[in-house]
């Protein structure tokens, strides 16, 4: 399945990599938009709640707050869920967050993955992870563009993971 996301991080990544001017308010912006639910996943997700947890490298640990969408109810025949979620994470020049981002960009490519975990809860199955997908910040930097309404494929063992599409955005402003 796929999740539509936006990642606005290019300027911030360029700054962290030492190739951009410094900005007064550097940040990474993440948006989670629409989750598309295929017919074969409606039974597993319908009647319960879904949400997305975002793992933004070690910057999350430094910021002291989790990045989690609100829980959304999924009606039994729902084809779409729109999270309408957006959050920024400050990455101030000279901060530990910026140092962590620089270390990640200098390490292996896997160190720059931002993970989007699709979670679900229902009375019958309790809370569980449906699957996850990722966006790679190094690829975003080398590609030279932020991601806006980008489809992230959700993979996992459940039927719902293979049949879900999530739209997200990610943007980094002069970090």
ABEGO torsion letter per residue (X at the ends): XBBBBBBBAAAAAAAAAGABBBBABBBBBBBBBBBBBBAAAAAAABGBBBBBBBBBEAAAAAAGBBBBBBBBBBBAABABBBAGBBBBBBBBBGBAAAAAAAAAAABBAAAABBBBBBBBBBAAAEBBBAEBBBBBAAAAAAAGBBBBGBBBBBBEABAAAAABBBBBBBBBBGX
